[in-house]
Amino acid sequence: MFEFFSIEQYHAQLQEGSITCLQAVEHYLQRIKTTRHLNAFIEVYADEALQKAKQLDQKRKGGEPLRKLHGVVIGLKDVICYKDHKVSASSNILKNFTSLYSATAVERLLAEEVIIIGNCNCDEFAMGSTNENSSYGRVLNALDETRVPGGSSGGSAVAVQAGLCMISLGSDTGGSVRQPAGFCGITGFKPTYGRISRYGLIAYASSFEQIGILGNNIHDIALVLEVMAGSDEYDSTVSQKEVPQYSSQPAVNKKYRFAYFDQALNHPSLDPEIAAAIKKRIEQLIKEGHEVKAVEFELLDYLVPAYYVLTTAEASSNLSRYDAVKYGYRSPEPNLELMELYKQSRSTGFGKEVKRRIMLGTFVLSTGYYDAYFTRAQKVRKLLTDKTQLIFNDFDFIILPTSPTTAMKAGEKKSDPTRIYLADIYTVWANLVGIPAVSLPLFKHSNGMPFGLQVMATRFDELSLLQVSGMLLSHS
């Protein structure tokens, strides 16, 4: 029976002939079939994946060397374009839309011989923290099906959690990779803004979002990041910095400097058990010889308001392109005037949460409110950026909870969106200032659910973040 532990071990099995790519794909297709009720995948590319696996097996028999991701089975969040495949952002307004091109990240993965097994369910247009806002229905947490998997990359997280693929891609605008990783007990990695091209990623809030990686193994995440990262002529916001060989860097045995915030670990929203576990881990780090100090951070309660003002403003602009004229859903009502066609199509095509954020974003950008909300939020963002740089002048990493609670029950907070927004308090900071962050599956709550430790590094220092992640996981 096939079992996956790491890409390195999988490649060793392929080379010794104890497993084939075809057998691996057949295993995952069977797993997907038996767990279909989890609703992690929207569409499964079964025939295509099997055909690709056979081709790779033949190439290997011909003596060709293995590419970096040869035969690695991957799931894509339904906001990442894959040529000639449907991409809908889990929204009715894009249902049955077929992508005309592949995202740069996808092209680079395909060049290294991955097998894409399907596209994963998510909150509509990546707007949500529970994966209950999808037009395809909610995703179930495989550890407790009465609970949410987190969002918006809930399908991608469950695909890894339930063993339906080896690695999955998500997108992270305010924690949408890290929070579901924490809820599902896996690792979720968000790179620096601009580290991976956003070309082919359906836009929600363009100055915040990054393609992120979900997996069970930090070395696998490093390898996938290495393949996808780098400059791209199709994305003016991507970094031109050289990409380190993340996967080939040896573990570093050194003492690190960690910062944490008393205001965060003693915040009234934080579950006491989560706070206690992280404080205990801090004590352990100190005993191991690392420097761990509390840092004053007076801006904590400004994070969520600033984030939602700015992201909804960008969403209002980005989603204006879905007008029922160029592509996507169009109201079937006959003889509508142009403005009425827009209204009918967008009112029906967009879900409740997306409409809420579009309206909020339109409001904060409107005459008379622009300076009161949008301009002030931009000033907070600048203060946060400056404060973050000062912290990293003295420390290597910042540690925080990933989420204030473990995975909540399905429907528990759906009637009160503000409570869901406030649950993003620990993750949105990394997106506001563009730094890399990871959620590590280090803890388990007395309710049986996992929760993560979030670690952040300064911009473009993914290498150190991956190395310290490996250390923290090995000591857990």
Secondary structure, DSSP 8 states (H G I E B T S, - for coil): ------HHHHHHHHHHTS--HHHHHHHHHHHHHHTGGG--EEEE-HHHHHHHHHHHHHHHHTT----TTTT-EEEEETTB--TTSB--TT-GGGTT-B-SS--HHHHHHHHTT-EEEEEE--SGGG--SSS---TT-----TT-TTB---SSSHHHHHHHHTTS-SEEEEEESSSTTHHHHHHHTSEEEE--TTSB--TTB--SSTTT-EEEEEES-HHHHHHHHHHHBS--TT-TTS--S----GGG--------EEEE-HHHHT-TTS-HHHHHHHHHHHHHHHHTT-EEEE---TTGGGHHHHHHHHHHHHHHHHGGG--SSSSS-----SS--HHHHHHHHHHHHS-HHHHHHHHHHHHHTSTTTIIIIIIHHHHHHHHHHHHHHHHHHH-SEEEEES-SSS--BTTSSTT-HHHHHHTTTTTHHHHHHT--EEEEEEEE-TTS-EEEEEEE-STT-HHHHHHHHHHHHHT-
